[in-house]
Every structure is written in structure tokens, then in C-alpha cells.
Amino acid sequence: MALSYKARRRWSLVILLVGMPIYVIVATTVISSLDRPAFWLELLIYLVLGIIWILPFKFVFKGIGQPDPDAPDDDNPR
């Protein structure tokens, strides 16, 4: 079942407003439980966690920055 453009825009906003803070909390909890690893390891963990949480939502964000493809074209009067 494909989501409409407007539904994908709404879901992307919800994901960013709810999912991003949850990611930050989980990532900082994971890092704090590791007894302060080396800087590069810490950075790598943050990057991996940042990529992993967004992969399931890739289809939602695809094409969101583009104009609505379902909107009527007002530039070409008939």
C-alpha cells in the first residue's frame, strides 16, 4: 500500500519530531553504558545508530523535498 504525498509529508514530520528525540535518548544511553569509549569509537557508534534508525523510514522521506506530483499544474493554463 503506497502512501500519498501528503501522508508521507505528515509521517515524515511525525518521525522527525518523535523519532529523532527517541534516537538521541537511545544513542546517548548506549554510549553512556560503554564506560566512555575512545572518541572515534563513540563517533562510529553514533553514526551507525543514526543510519540504522532511519533505514526503515527511507520510503517515507523519498521525494518529500519535491513539489507535490499530484497537485494540478497551474503553470500551464489550458
VEXTOR-773235 format. One record per atom (N, C-alpha, C, O, CB): x, y, z. Coordinates in steps of 0.2 Angstrom, whole numbers, plus 2048, in hexadecimal, padded with zeros to 3 digits. Glycine has a CB too. Example, Ala and Ser with C-alpha at 12.3 -4.5 7.8 and 13.67 -1.06 7.14 Angstrom:
2
8427E4827/83E7EA827/8427F0827/8477EF82A/8397EA82D/8407F5823/8447FB824/840800827/843806828/8467FD81D/
END
This chain:
78
8047FA800/800800800/804806800/808807805/7FB800806/80480A7FB/8088107FA/8058167FE/7FE8177FD/8098127F3/80981A801/806820804/8068267FF/80A8267FB/80A82280A/80182A800/8008307FC/8068357FE/809834803/7F98337FC/80783A7FA/80C83F7FB/80B843802/80F844806/80D8447F5/805845803/803848809/80484480F/806846814/7FC84B809/80283D80F/803839814/80A838816/80C83881C/7FF832813/80E837810/815837812/81883D815/81D83C819/81983580B/816843813/818849816/81784981D/81B84B822/81584F812/81084781F/80E847826/81284282A/814843830/807846826/81383C827/81783782B/81E83982C/821837831/816830827/82183C827/82883E828/82984382D/82E843831/82B841821/82484782E/82484C833/82384983A/82784A83F/81E851833/81F84483B/81E840841/82483C842/82683C848/81883B840/82783983D/82D83583F/83383A841/837838846/830832838/83484083E/839844840/838847847/83C84884B/83A84A83B/831849849/83084C84F/830847855/83184885B/82984F84F/82E840853/82E83B859/834836858/83783585D/827837858/835834852/83B830851/842832853/84682F856/83B82D84A/843838851/84A83B852/84B83C859/85183A85C/84A84284F/84783F85E/84883F865/849838868/84D83786C/842842868/845833865/84682C868/84D82A866/85082686A/840828865/84F82B860/85682985E/85B82C862/860829864/85782B856/85A832864/85F836868/86083386F/865831871/85E83D868/85A831872/85A82E878/85D827878/86182587C/85382E87B/85B823873/85E81C873/86581D871/869819874/85A81886D/86882186D/86F82186B/873823871/878821872/870826865/871828875/87482B87A/874826880/879825884/87283187D/86F822881/86F81D886/874817884/877814888/86781A886/87481587E/87981087C/88081287D/88480E87F/87880E874/88181887B/88881B87C/88A81B883/88F81A885/889822878/88581E887/88781F88E/888818892/88B817897/881823892/88581388F/88580C892/88C809890/88E803893/880807890/89080B88C/896808889/89C80B88D/8A280A88A/89780A882/89C80E892/8A1811896/8A6816892/8AC815892/8A580B899/8A381A88F/8A681F88B/8AC81D886/8B281D888/8A9825890/8AA81A881/8AF81787C/8B381C879/8B282287A/8AC812877/8B881B875/8BC81F871/8B782486D/8B282286B/8C181C86D/8BA82A86B/8B682E867/8B482C860/8AE82C85F/8BA835866/8B882885D/8B6826856/8B1820857/8AD81F852/8BD823853/8B281C85C/8AD81785D/8A681985E/8A181785C/8AF812862/8A681F863/8A0822864/89D82585E/89782485D/8A182786A/8A182885A/89E82B854/89B82684F/89682784C/8A482F851/89F82184F/89D81B84A/89681884D/891817849/8A281684A/895817853/88F815856/88981A855/884818853/89081485E/88A820856/885825854/88382584D/87D82584B/88782C856/888824848/887824841/88381E83F/87E81E83C/88D82483D/885818842/881812840/87A812843/875810840/88580C844/879814849/87281584C/86E81A848/868819847/873817853/87181F846/86E824842/86B82183B/866823839/87282A841/86F81D838/86D81A832/868815833/86381482F/87381782E/869811838/86480B839/85D80D83B/85980A838/86780783F/85C81383E/856814840/85281783A/84B81783A/85681A846/85581A836/85181D830/85081982A/84C81A826/85582382E/85481382A/85380F824/84C80C823/84980C81D/858809825/84880A828/841808827/83D80D825/83780C822/83F80582E/83F814825/83A819823/83C81C81D/83A82281B/83A81E829/841819819/84481C813/83E81E80E/83E82380B/849817810/83981980D/83481A809/82F82080A/82C823806/82F814808/82F822811/82B828813/82E82E810/82B83380E/82A82781A/83582E811/838835810/83A836808/83C83B806/83F835814/839831804/83B8317FD/8368367FA/8308357F9/83B82A7FA/83983B7F7/8358407F3/8328457F7/82E8497F4/83183C7EF/8338467FD/82F84A801/8318527FF/82D856800/830849808/8378537FD/83A8597FC/83785C7F5/8388627F3/84185A7FC/8348587F1/8328597EA/82B85C7EB/82785B7F0/8328537E6/8298607E6/8228627E5/81D85C7E5/81F8577E3/8218677DF/81785D7E7/8128587E7/8108567E0/80E85A7DC/80B85B7EB/81284F7DF/81084D7D8/80984C7D6/80784C7D0/8148467D7/80584C7DB/7FE84B7DA/7FA8527DA/7F48527D8/7FA8477E0/7FE8587DB/7FA85E7DB/7F98607D3/7FD85E7CF/7FF8647DE/7F48647D2/7F28667CB/7F886B7C9/7FB86F7CD/7EB86A7CB/7FA86B7C3/7FF86F7C0/7FC8767BE/7F98767B9/80286C7BA/7FE87B7C2/7FB8827C1/7FF8867BC/7FD88B7BA/7FA8867C8/8058837BB/80A8877B6/8088877AF/80988B7AB/8118847B7/8048817AD/8028817A6/7FA8817A6/7F787C7A6/80487A7A3/7F88877A4/7F18887A4/7EE88579D/7F2885798/7EF8907A3/7E888279D/7E687E798/7E2883793/7DF88078E/7E287879A/
END
